Amino acid sequence: VQLQASGGGLVQAGGSLRLSCAASGRTANSYAMGWFRQAPGKEREWVAGISGAGSTHYADSVKGRFTISRDNAKNMVYLQMNNLKPEDTANYYCAARWMVMTARPNDYSNWGQGTQVTVSS
């Protein structure tokens, strides 16, 4: 499956953005999807994940502020980010893994290009 992320930008603290990830391939909805982020000088970290059936999980740092969703008919995955904070600034990536969702970047073999999110204070 091929992935393409979009929707990043510059926003003030407290603002919102919605990231989108377009997935190609007939079996795209059989993949668990994850959003990860990487800030300069830091390791890539898991943000949120969603199973093919729609079960969602979040990192504690974004719980209550971010919402991951998917539209299997459109092969799209979204990350709605509300109440953004400067520490959310990072390059955000969507990733796909066959069937089983994990929070480990190394478990994912399909990655989209990053989309930059910058939150100003």
Disulfide bonds with the S-S distance in Angstrom:
Cys21-Cys94 2.15
